[in-house]
Amino acid sequence: MKIGCCVPVSKIEFAKELGYDFVELPGKEIGFFSEKEWSDKVAYIKQTKIPVIGFNAFSDENISLVGPNFHLSQNIDYLKKVANRGYQLGIQSIGIGSPKSRILPKDFPYQSAIEQFKSFLENSVDYTSKLGISILGEALHPYGCNFINHTMEMYKIIQDLDHPFLGIVWDIYHAFLAEENFSQLETCFNKVRHIHICSWDMNRNRYFITENDMELLHNLFSFLKEHNYCYSISIEATSHEFEVHGDLSIKLLSNLRKEYDL
């Protein structure tokens, strides 16, 4: 099992120095660069020699994945831009979380939003699969958005669309804030292709992991071992914490990987 971290482009070299196996970069950062900036960035990223396996943080509030401002063609144009840049880096997946793009007005029909989201995923994966890139849907806790807050909701959509390049990124932070637990993941686990972890406080701020998180981490790694998980896991937390706890986090995770033989 590979261990990585979600960081902006500016912190790739630091991740390499600390011994992470890979990085994930923010899709919304990648998509924001001008063509000239991107040409420079892609050269820099490649010279760091650390694999970029995917993009997290797909979009900001300027993209509406559901709701009254949903525009499929606009969303797919943005997806293609991000996917094409990801292809240049050799990424394997694009995670679709992005809470600010998934906030529904109270009077917007939920089933209509489901159909919008399905159409976006279907059109997205039709394009990215030709590049060898998977689309991974992510359930988000109810304090950040009001659409697809539980893993089973995302699982049903992925099951309905039934595409080999469609899967789930399971984020323990979102899952536990949505009052899920490991046993509830049993039904959905066959579609999980990537995992995000972090520590968090009562105000739902995300942090890199420390020794205080060992009970949760042991429970997670025990679950992964039991289910023969063989994909990837990365820390998704506030990037300024990286310099403080990035070194400790990779050491803790590497020790757990060895202990559980993952």
ABEGO torsion letter per residue (X at the ends): XBBBBBBBAAAAAAAAAAGBABBBBBAAAAAABBAAAAAAAAAAAAAAGBBBABBBGABBAABBABEAABBAAAAAAAAAAAAAAAAAAGBABBBBBGAAAABBBAABBAAAAAAAAAAAAAAAAAAAAAAGBBBBBBBBBAAABABGABAAAAAAAAAAAGBAABBBBBBAAAAAAAGBBAAAAAAAAAABABBBBBBBBAAGBBBBBBAAAAAAAAAAAAAAAAAGBABBBBBBBBAAAAAAAAAAAAAAAAAAAAAAGX
